[in-house]
Every structure is written in C-alpha cells, then in structure tokens.
Amino acid sequence: MARYSEAEDALRSSIAHYRQIEEHASSPRQIGWALSLLAYVLWRQGQRQEARAAVRDVLALSVRLRDFLPRLKAFATAALMLAEDGQKTRAAELYALVWQYPLASKTRGWFEVVGQELAAVAGSLPPEDASAAAARGMALDFDDVTAALLDVLAASD
C-alpha cells in the first residue's frame, strides 16, 4: 500500500502542476492522463468514492477534449469497480471494449496489470456468458459507454 500512497502523492502533485499551467496546449490532456491513473490508485487503496469521482472527472474532461487514452484507462478502472459491485458481466463487456485496442492489449505496464485483473473477472463467468459479454463489449460505442458511465457515477454520488 505504501507504493500506492507514493503514487497518489506524485499524481496529485502532477495534476496540481498541470492545472497551474492549464493554458498550455497539452496540459489538459496531461491532467486527464494523470487523473485516469489516480482513479485506479485511489480504487486500489480502498478510497472508492474518490476513485469514482476521479473516473467521472476523467470521462468529462476526455469528452470535452476528445481524448482517447484517458477514457480508455477510465473504462478499465470502471470495469474493476463494476466487478467489485457484482456486475461482472458488465465489467467483462468493458474489458472487451478496452482490450480490442492494441494500445491496451499490447502494452506492458499499467494496462498489463489491469488486464490480468479483468481477464480473471471475465474468466470467472460461465464460458457462454463470457463469450457473449465479449461480443457485446466489442460492439459498444465509446461515446455511449461514456454517457452511461457518467450517469452511473452521478447516481452513486
């Protein structure tokens, strides 16, 4: 847990720095990237409400900026949250949506760790349910998923 705490401190510092220079062209995108990682770190530390708020903020920012990567990471963290809430089929759908992109499926590091966690969730479903969830997930629309998640997160506040 100490490493997550250190990561949280570093990410919060980065976000504060990027907000100070927000007028810089790439700064808002950097905020989204850092927020997406912060959401996962907060979730890992058991700070569920803060993690949900961070996912919501990432999604709202990435919609405004039309930014792909932070949203992809927010979807993965949201999938873990859904699995924890007992919505394993929905989590498997989001896993399929995210991991159809090589940026997620072929990247080492964060996506690899989260991918293993989500693969275990999908693997816990009966095979026919997992297969159906994967097919539905790969057909999902990014903007529709974003809107649905924003609604779910707003309702959980």
Phi and psi in degrees as GROMACS dihedral restraints (atoms count N, CA, C in turn):
[ dihedral_restraints ]
;  ai    aj    ak    al  type     phi  dphi    fc
    3     4     5     6     1   -62.1    20    10
    4     5     6     7     1   -36.3    20    10
    6     7     8     9     1   -67.5    20    10
    7     8     9    10     1   -36.9    20    10
    9    10    11    12     1   -67.0    20    10
   10    11    12    13     1   -37.2    20    10
   12    13    14    15     1   -64.3    20    10
   13    14    15    16     1   -42.2    20    10
   15    16    17    18     1   -63.4    20    10
   16    17    18    19     1   -41.7    20    10
   18    19    20    21     1   -63.4    20    10
   19    20    21    22     1   -42.2    20    10
   21    22    23    24     1   -59.2    20    10
   22    23    24    25     1   -46.6    20    10
   24    25    26    27     1   -60.1    20    10
   25    26    27    28     1   -45.2    20    10
   27    28    29    30     1   -65.0    20    10
   28    29    30    31     1   -42.0    20    10
   30    31    32    33     1   -67.6    20    10
   31    32    33    34     1   -42.0    20    10
   33    34    35    36     1   -62.5    20    10
   34    35    36    37     1   -39.7    20    10
   36    37    38    39     1   -63.8    20    10
   37    38    39    40     1   -42.3    20    10
   39    40    41    42     1   -62.6    20    10
   40    41    42    43     1   -45.3    20    10
   42    43    44    45     1   -61.2    20    10
   43    44    45    46     1   -44.0    20    10
   45    46    47    48     1   -61.3    20    10
   46    47    48    49     1   -42.7    20    10
   48    49    50    51     1   -62.1    20    10
   49    50    51    52     1   -48.3    20    10
   51    52    53    54     1   -63.7    20    10
   52    53    54    55     1   -33.6    20    10
   54    55    56    57     1   -68.9    20    10
   55    56    57    58     1   -30.3    20    10
   57    58    59    60     1   -69.0    20    10
   58    59    60    61     1   -29.6    20    10
   60    61    62    63     1  -113.3    20    10
   61    62    63    64     1    32.4    20    10
   63    64    65    66     1   -57.5    20    10
   64    65    66    67     1   -26.0    20    10
   66    67    68    69     1   -70.0    20    10
   67    68    69    70     1   -16.0    20    10
   69    70    71    72     1   -64.8    20    10
   70    71    72    73     1   139.9    20    10
   72    73    74    75     1   -54.0    20    10
   73    74    75    76     1   -41.7    20    10
   75    76    77    78     1   -95.3    20    10
   76    77    78    79     1    -6.5    20    10
   78    79    80    81     1   -58.4    20    10
   79    80    81    82     1   -46.3    20    10
   81    82    83    84     1   -60.2    20    10
   82    83    84    85     1   -35.3    20    10
   84    85    86    87     1   -66.8    20    10
   85    86    87    88     1   -36.8    20    10
   87    88    89    90     1   -66.9    20    10
   88    89    90    91     1   -36.0    20    10
   90    91    92    93     1   -62.0    20    10
   91    92    93    94     1   -45.0    20    10
   93    94    95    96     1   -60.8    20    10
   94    95    96    97     1   -42.8    20    10
   96    97    98    99     1   -62.5    20    10
   97    98    99   100     1   -47.7    20    10
   99   100   101   102     1   -66.5    20    10
  100   101   102   103     1   -40.4    20    10
  102   103   104   105     1   -62.9    20    10
  103   104   105   106     1   -37.5    20    10
  105   106   107   108     1   -64.8    20    10
  106   107   108   109     1   -38.4    20    10
  108   109   110   111     1   -72.2    20    10
  109   110   111   112     1   -38.1    20    10
  111   112   113   114     1   -61.3    20    10
  112   113   114   115     1   -39.3    20    10
  114   115   116   117     1   -56.9    20    10
  115   116   117   118     1   -45.6    20    10
  117   118   119   120     1   -65.0    20    10
  118   119   120   121     1   -44.9    20    10
  120   121   122   123     1   -61.0    20    10
  121   122   123   124     1   -44.4    20    10
  123   124   125   126     1   -62.8    20    10
  124   125   126   127     1   -42.7    20    10
  126   127   128   129     1   -61.2    20    10
  127   128   129   130     1   -43.8    20    10
  129   130   131   132     1   -61.9    20    10
  130   131   132   133     1   -30.5    20    10
  132   133   134   135     1   -87.3    20    10
  133   134   135   136     1     2.0    20    10
  135   136   137   138     1    84.1    20    10
  136   137   138   139     1    10.1    20    10
  138   139   140   141     1   -90.3    20    10
  139   140   141   142     1    71.1    20    10
  141   142   143   144     1   -60.8    20    10
  142   143   144   145     1   -47.7    20    10
  144   145   146   147     1   -64.9    20    10
  145   146   147   148     1   -42.8    20    10
  147   148   149   150     1   -64.1    20    10
  148   149   150   151     1   -38.5    20    10
  150   151   152   153     1   -64.2    20    10
  151   152   153   154     1   -43.6    20    10
  153   154   155   156     1   -62.5    20    10
  154   155   156   157     1   -41.4    20    10
  156   157   158   159     1   -63.2    20    10
  157   158   159   160     1   -39.7    20    10
  159   160   161   162     1   -66.0    20    10
  160   161   162   163     1   -41.6    20    10
  162   163   164   165     1   -61.0    20    10
  163   164   165   166     1   -44.7    20    10
  165   166   167   168     1   -59.2    20    10
  166   167   168   169     1   -44.5    20    10
  168   169   170   171     1   -64.6    20    10
  169   170   171   172     1   -40.4    20    10
  171   172   173   174     1   -61.7    20    10
  172   173   174   175     1   -47.2    20    10
  174   175   176   177     1   -62.6    20    10
  175   176   177   178     1   -44.8    20    10
  177   178   179   180     1   -62.4    20    10
  178   179   180   181     1   -44.5    20    10
  180   181   182   183     1   -65.9    20    10
  181   182   183   184     1   -43.5    20    10
  183   184   185   186     1   -69.6    20    10
  184   185   186   187     1   -28.6    20    10
  186   187   188   189     1   -66.9    20    10
  187   188   189   190     1   -46.9    20    10
  189   190   191   192     1   -59.8    20    10
  190   191   192   193     1   -39.5    20    10
  192   193   194   195     1   -92.9    20    10
  193   194   195   196     1    -7.4    20    10
  195   196   197   198     1    55.8    20    10
  196   197   198   199     1    46.4    20    10
  198   199   200   201     1  -101.9    20    10
  199   200   201   202     1   126.7    20    10
  201   202   203   204     1   -82.0    20    10
  202   203   204   205     1   -52.8    20    10
  204   205   206   207     1   -59.6    20    10
  205   206   207   208     1   -48.9    20    10
  207   208   209   210     1   -60.3    20    10
  208   209   210   211     1   -36.7    20    10
  210   211   212   213     1   -66.6    20    10
  211   212   213   214     1   -40.5    20    10
  213   214   215   216     1   -59.2    20    10
  214   215   216   217     1   -44.5    20    10
  216   217   218   219     1   -68.3    20    10
  217   218   219   220     1   -38.2    20    10
  219   220   221   222     1   -64.3    20    10
  220   221   222   223     1   -38.7    20    10
  222   223   224   225     1   -61.0    20    10
  223   224   225   226     1   -41.5    20    10
  225   226   227   228     1   -64.8    20    10
  226   227   228   229     1   -44.2    20    10
  228   229   230   231     1   -65.2    20    10
  229   230   231   232     1   -40.9    20    10
  231   232   233   234     1   -60.9    20    10
  232   233   234   235     1   -37.3    20    10
  234   235   236   237     1   -62.0    20    10
  235   236   237   238     1   -41.6    20    10
  237   238   239   240     1   -63.6    20    10
  238   239   240   241     1   -39.6    20    10
  240   241   242   243     1   -63.6    20    10
  241   242   243   244     1   -43.8    20    10
  243   244   245   246     1   -61.9    20    10
  244   245   246   247     1   -42.4    20    10
  246   247   248   249     1   -61.1    20    10
  247   248   249   250     1   -43.1    20    10
  249   250   251   252     1   -62.7    20    10
  250   251   252   253     1   -32.9    20    10
  252   253   254   255     1   -81.9    20    10
  253   254   255   256     1     5.3    20    10
  255   256   257   258     1    89.2    20    10
  256   257   258   259     1     4.8    20    10
  258   259   260   261     1   -96.8    20    10
  259   260   261   262     1    61.3    20    10
  261   262   263   264     1   -65.5    20    10
  262   263   264   265     1   -35.9    20    10
  264   265   266   267     1   -65.7    20    10
  265   266   267   268     1   -43.9    20    10
  267   268   269   270     1   -63.6    20    10
  268   269   270   271     1   -39.3    20    10
  270   271   272   273     1   -61.8    20    10
  271   272   273   274     1   -41.6    20    10
  273   274   275   276     1   -64.9    20    10
  274   275   276   277     1   -34.4    20    10
  276   277   278   279     1   -64.0    20    10
  277   278   279   280     1   -45.9    20    10
  279   280   281   282     1   -64.8    20    10
  280   281   282   283     1   -38.1    20    10
  282   283   284   285     1   -57.6    20    10
  283   284   285   286     1   -46.7    20    10
  285   286   287   288     1   -64.0    20    10
  286   287   288   289     1   -40.6    20    10
  288   289   290   291     1   -59.7    20    10
  289   290   291   292     1   -50.4    20    10
  291   292   293   294     1   -68.1    20    10
  292   293   294   295     1   -44.6    20    10
  294   295   296   297     1   -82.0    20    10
  295   296   297   298     1     1.1    20    10
  297   298   299   300     1   -77.4    20    10
  298   299   300   301     1   -13.4    20    10
  300   301   302   303     1   -92.4    20    10
  301   302   303   304     1   127.2    20    10
  303   304   305   306     1   -56.8    20    10
  304   305   306   307     1   -29.1    20    10
  306   307   308   309     1   -55.6    20    10
  307   308   309   310     1   -35.7    20    10
  309   310   311   312     1   -89.9    20    10
  310   311   312   313     1   -49.0    20    10
  312   313   314   315     1   -73.2    20    10
  313   314   315   316     1   -21.0    20    10
  315   316   317   318     1  -114.3    20    10
  316   317   318   319     1     9.9    20    10
  318   319   320   321     1  -101.0    20    10
  319   320   321   322     1   136.0    20    10
  321   322   323   324     1   -84.3    20    10
  322   323   324   325     1   167.3    20    10
  324   325   326   327     1    93.8    20    10
  325   326   327   328     1  -132.8    20    10
  327   328   329   330     1   -55.5    20    10
  328   329   330   331     1   -50.7    20    10
  330   331   332   333     1   -62.1    20    10
  331   332   333   334     1   -33.5    20    10
  333   334   335   336     1   -65.7    20    10
  334   335   336   337     1   -45.5    20    10
  336   337   338   339     1   -63.4    20    10
  337   338   339   340     1   -50.6    20    10
  339   340   341   342     1   -66.0    20    10
  340   341   342   343     1   -37.3    20    10
  342   343   344   345     1   -60.2    20    10
  343   344   345   346     1   -39.4    20    10
  345   346   347   348     1   -64.2    20    10
  346   347   348   349     1   -41.2    20    10
  348   349   350   351     1   -63.5    20    10
  349   350   351   352     1   -44.5    20    10
  351   352   353   354     1   -73.7    20    10
  352   353   354   355     1   -31.5    20    10
  354   355   356   357     1   -63.4    20    10
  355   356   357   358     1   -36.8    20    10
  357   358   359   360     1   -65.4    20    10
  358   359   360   361     1   -38.7    20    10
  360   361   362   363     1   -62.9    20    10
  361   362   363   364     1   -50.0    20    10
  363   364   365   366     1   -61.9    20    10
  364   365   366   367     1   -38.1    20    10
  366   367   368   369     1   -68.7    20    10
  367   368   369   370     1   -17.9    20    10
  369   370   371   372     1   -81.0    20    10
  370   371   372   373     1   -12.0    20    10
  372   373   374   375     1   -82.1    20    10
  373   374   375   376     1   154.3    20    10
  375   376   377   378     1   -56.3    20    10
  376   377   378   379     1   142.3    20    10
  378   379   380   381     1   -51.5    20    10
  379   380   381   382     1   -41.2    20    10
  381   382   383   384     1   -68.5    20    10
  382   383   384   385     1   -34.2    20    10
  384   385   386   387     1   -69.8    20    10
  385   386   387   388     1   -40.5    20    10
  387   388   389   390     1   -64.1    20    10
  388   389   390   391     1   -42.3    20    10
  390   391   392   393     1   -64.7    20    10
  391   392   393   394     1   -44.1    20    10
  393   394   395   396     1   -65.0    20    10
  394   395   396   397     1   -40.3    20    10
  396   397   398   399     1   -63.9    20    10
  397   398   399   400     1   -40.4    20    10
  399   400   401   402     1   -63.2    20    10
  400   401   402   403     1   -43.2    20    10
  402   403   404   405     1   -64.0    20    10
  403   404   405   406     1   -44.4    20    10
  405   406   407   408     1   -63.4    20    10
  406   407   408   409     1   -42.6    20    10
  408   409   410   411     1   -61.9    20    10
  409   410   411   412     1   -42.0    20    10
  411   412   413   414     1   -68.9    20    10
  412   413   414   415     1   -18.0    20    10
  414   415   416   417     1   -93.9    20    10
  415   416   417   418     1    -4.6    20    10
  417   418   419   420     1   -68.4    20    10
  418   419   420   421     1   150.2    20    10
  420   421   422   423     1   -95.9    20    10
  421   422   423   424     1   132.9    20    10
  423   424   425   426     1   -55.9    20    10
  424   425   426   427     1   -46.5    20    10
  426   427   428   429     1   -68.5    20    10
  427   428   429   430     1   -37.9    20    10
  429   430   431   432     1   -64.5    20    10
  430   431   432   433     1   -42.2    20    10
  432   433   434   435     1   -64.2    20    10
  433   434   435   436     1   -42.4    20    10
  435   436   437   438     1   -59.4    20    10
  436   437   438   439     1   -48.0    20    10
  438   439   440   441     1   -62.0    20    10
  439   440   441   442     1   -43.1    20    10
  441   442   443   444     1   -64.0    20    10
  442   443   444   445     1   -43.1    20    10
  444   445   446   447     1   -66.2    20    10
  445   446   447   448     1   -40.2    20    10
  447   448   449   450     1   -60.8    20    10
  448   449   450   451     1   -38.9    20    10
  450   451   452   453     1   -64.3    20    10
  451   452   453   454     1   -45.5    20    10
  453   454   455   456     1   -62.9    20    10
  454   455   456   457     1   -42.9    20    10
  456   457   458   459     1   -68.7    20    10
  457   458   459   460     1   -36.6    20    10
  459   460   461   462     1   -65.9    20    10
  460   461   462   463     1   -36.8    20    10
  462   463   464   465     1   -70.0    20    10
  463   464   465   466     1   -24.8    20    10
  465   466   467   468     1   -87.4    20    10
  466   467   468   469     1    -4.1    20    10
